[in-house]
Amino acid sequence: MQRDETAFLLDMLHAAQDVEEFADGLTFHQFEKSRLHQKAVLKSIEIIGEAATHITEETRLAHPEVPWKKIISMRNRLVHGYFQVDLERVWNTIQRDIPGLIHTLESSVPLNG
C-alpha cells in the first residue's frame, strides 16, 4: 500500500513532537549521560529525515521555510555516521530547530490533504 505525502508530513510532525517530549526537562549534561534519551531522540530525528525524503519537489519548493536538505542531510549523518554522532549538535537541533519545525508543519504545510 502506497502512502500519500500527507502521511509523511504527519510522520515528520509526530516525530518532531516526540523529540520535544523526549528531551523535555533535560539539561545537555543529562542528555549526554542518558543513552536512552539519546537513542529515542536520534531515532525520531532519523524518522523526520526519512519522511522528508518522500516529500515531492513541488511541496518542498512551495515551503522553502522548511530546511528540507538540512533535515535529510542530518538523517544521513545519523544513519551512516552513527559511530561519530556529535551530541552537542543534536542538542542544538533539539533546542533551536525542532520547535520551529513543529510550528511550520502545524501552521503552513498542508497536513490535511
C-alpha positions in Angstrom: 0.0 0.0 0.0 1.4 3.3 -1.1 1.4 6.2 1.4 0.5 9.7 0.4 2.6 12.7 1.1 0.3 13.9 3.9 1.2 10.7 5.9 4.9 11.5 5.6 4.3 15.1 6.7 2.4 13.8 9.7 5.3 11.4 10.4 7.6 14.4 10.5 5.3 16.4 12.8 4.8 13.5 15.2 8.5 12.6 15.3 9.4 16.2 16.0 6.8 16.3 18.8 8.4 13.1 20.1 11.8 14.8 20.1 10.5 17.7 22.2 8.8 15.2 24.6 11.8 13.0 25.0 14.1 16.0 25.8 11.6 17.9 27.9 13.1 18.9 31.3 16.6 17.6 30.4 19.8 19.6 30.5 22.5 18.9 28.0 24.5 17.1 30.7 21.6 14.8 31.4 21.0 14.1 27.7 24.7 13.4 27.2 24.7 10.8 30.0 21.4 9.1 29.0 21.7 6.6 26.2 18.0 6.0 26.5 17.2 9.6 25.7 19.9 9.8 23.0 18.5 6.8 21.2 14.9 8.0 21.5 15.8 11.4 20.1 18.1 10.1 17.4 15.6 7.7 16.1 12.9 10.4 16.0 15.3 12.7 14.1 16.0 9.8 11.7 12.3 9.4 11.1 11.9 13.2 10.4 14.7 12.9 7.8 13.4 9.7 6.2 9.9 11.1 5.9 11.3 14.3 4.3 12.9 12.2 1.5 9.3 11.2 0.5 8.1 14.8 0.1 7.7 15.9 -3.5 9.9 18.6 -5.0 6.7 20.6 -5.7 5.9 20.7 -1.9 9.5 21.4 -1.0 9.5 24.4 -3.3 6.1 25.6 -2.0 7.5 25.5 1.5 11.1 26.9 1.5 10.7 27.8 5.2 11.4 24.1 5.9 15.1 23.3 5.6 14.5 20.1 3.6 18.1 19.5 2.6 19.4 20.1 6.1 16.8 17.7 7.6 17.7 14.9 5.1 21.4 15.6 5.5 21.2 15.2 9.3 19.3 12.0 8.9 22.0 10.7 6.6 24.8 11.7 9.0 23.0 9.9 11.9 22.3 6.7 10.0 25.6 6.4 8.2 27.9 8.0 10.8 26.2 6.6 13.8 29.6 5.9 15.4 30.5 9.6 15.5 27.4 11.5 16.4 28.0 15.0 17.7 25.7 15.1 20.7 26.1 18.9 21.1 24.9 19.4 17.5 22.0 17.1 18.2 21.2 19.1 21.4 21.3 22.4 19.5 19.0 20.9 16.9 16.6 20.0 19.7 16.7 23.4 21.2 16.8 25.6 18.1 15.3 23.8 15.2 12.7 21.3 16.4 10.3 23.9 17.9 10.4 25.9 14.6 9.8 22.8 12.5 6.8 21.8 14.6 5.4 25.3 14.3 5.9 25.4 10.5 4.4 21.9 10.0 1.4 22.8 12.1 0.8 26.2 10.6 1.8 26.2 6.9 2.4 22.8 5.5 -0.8 21.0 4.2 -1.3 18.2 6.7 -4.9 17.6 5.8 -4.5 16.9 2.1 
